[in-house]
Each structure stands twice: as structure tokens, then as C-alpha cells.
Amino acid sequence: MGKDRFNFNFPLLVSAIHALLQSIVTTLMMSLGGDRWNNSKQQNAISTSAYLLKVVS
């Protein structure tokens, strides 16, 4: 089922469905267990300026 039949762009559909499912799973993970990944009590977080100076450049 590619462009040879009915000019249907199957890879684009699969990519769109994958992106939708990934965003749904990510939203559920962040809403149900967001404290695991977004810990505001963490003291050793790197600042944005330190990240840009040390990691990016």
C-alpha cells in the first residue's frame, strides 16, 4: 500500500500515528508520575549558562 495503489502515503501515516502515540504516552507519564522526572528538590541541577558553556561549546 504505497504510492502504487491509490496514491496513499503509508509511511507518512505510520509516522503520524507513532508521533501521536508517543505524545499520548509522554503526557500520561508526566501527568501520573511527573515527580519522578521533574524533581524540584534536586540540588545538583546544572544551570543553563553552565550547560551552554561546558556542554554545548
GIVENTA-V210584 format. One record per backbone hydrogen bond with DSSP energy under -1.0 kcal/mol. CO is the residue of the C=O (numbers start at 1). NH is the residue of the N-H. Records with the same first field share a line. If there is no record, write none. Layout:
CO=NH ; NH
This chain:
2=5 ; 8
5=8
8=10
9=13
10=14
11=15
12=16
13=17
14=18
15=19
16=20
17=21
18=22
19=23
20=24
21=25
22=26
23=27
24=28
25=29
26=30
27=31
28=32
29=33
33=36
34=38
47=51
48=52
49=53
50=54
51=55 ; 56
52=57
